[in-house]
Amino acid sequence: MQDKAKQYSSIKHRIGLLNIVLPPLLLFILLITGTPAYFKNMSELISSNDYINLMAFYAFISVFYYAINLPLEFYSGYLLEHRFSLSNQTLKGWIAREVKKNIIAFIISSPLVAALYIFLKIWPLNWWLWTALLWFSVSIILAKFTPVIIVPLFYKYSPLKDAALENKMNQLVSKVGFKAGGVYELNISKDTKKANAALLGLGKQKRIVLCDTLISNFSHEEIEAVMAHELGHHKLNHMWKLILTGGIFTFIMFFFTNIVFLKLHNFFGYSAFHDYESLVLIYFIVASFNALFGPAANAFSRRLEKEADLFSLTITGNVSAFISTMKKLGEQNLADVNPGRIYEIMLYNHPPIARRITLAESFKNSSQNSAE
């Protein structure tokens, strides 16, 4: 099993690194080949309205970019998962999901593109500040409403069917003081065999989600360990910490994006700040910064996940259940329990499983020493 996991993870790692490099690289190629100017000319034939043409331009660029990236997307999301028997998804289901995903992404991102165009046109000196403020606001809105609006478009929520498990979860929720939208089961088994759980949403939309693949393959004690981890994120305010640090990064990123944009705008010979091509240039710079600072974001996320692991171990006191959960997750998801350090830095927003097990063993030893 470990050989199979190593082989699967090795491929996923290489794809992960490629997915970091590809967005800025593809956007740069589009810029130097003059592709945005070509699509701009096409879009300007549609109407005399700049904003209608802008949406057409964005649609042309989006479809073209997705078409270039489609072979890798199909291989990593469908062929590879079936090759290693991790997917239950049909080809028709994969295509339908991709179409739905891209339509939703376009609907959400189109107003952001239009707003960026307006900011460049009206406030050419301070566009970056307004854009950062808008992106930060949208991130909060998406974090709050994704569980109740976006997720149900792909998967079905349902109450926990196991009464004993529901009772155990309710006891844990009460113990932690979690007050929100409740605990739900999510039917991801129609697409995948991988197990997962998550804390989604903010405020009254906040809910614990246990995937049916987790419920059907893990004991109640193991599920309790997973849920305690998710409740740890709630109790330790990790969602808000991620949002606020993401907001700070967004403002800093757009500040420096503006500096780079001013230098590269003349280099590419664009006539006005609010040229359609300028939008592609800005997204190229943003994608480059995201690739550059991704390791720092991963490191921060791994730290929060470690805190949630410690919370789970403390609140349940069941180290053996935690360790068995980690081992099962590794086996079911074909995870590399101990990846190379470079892969961990570049790709992992959770500590590798071997580190999480080591943490649990250290916790057990320290607890025993304290008791003595």
Secondary structure, DSSP 8 states (H G I E B T S, - for coil): -HHHHHHHHHHHHHHHHHHHHHHHHHHHHHHHTTHHHHHHHHHTTT-S-HHHHHHHHHHHHHHHHHHHHHHHHHIIIIIHHHHTT-B---HHHHHHHHHHHHHHHHHHHHHHHHHHHHHHHH-TTTHHHHHHHHHHHHHHHHHHHIIIIIGGGTS-EE--S-HHHHHHHHHHHHHHT--SS-EEEE-GGGTB----EEEE-SGGG-EEEEEHHHHTTS-HHHHHHHHHHHHHHHHTTHHHHHHHHHHHHHHHHHHHHHHHHHHHHHHTT-SSTT-HHHHHHHHHHHHHHHHHHHHHHHHHHHHHHHHHHHHHHHHH--HHHHHHHHHHHHHHTT--SS--HHHHHHH-SS--HHHHHHHHHHHHHHHHHHH-
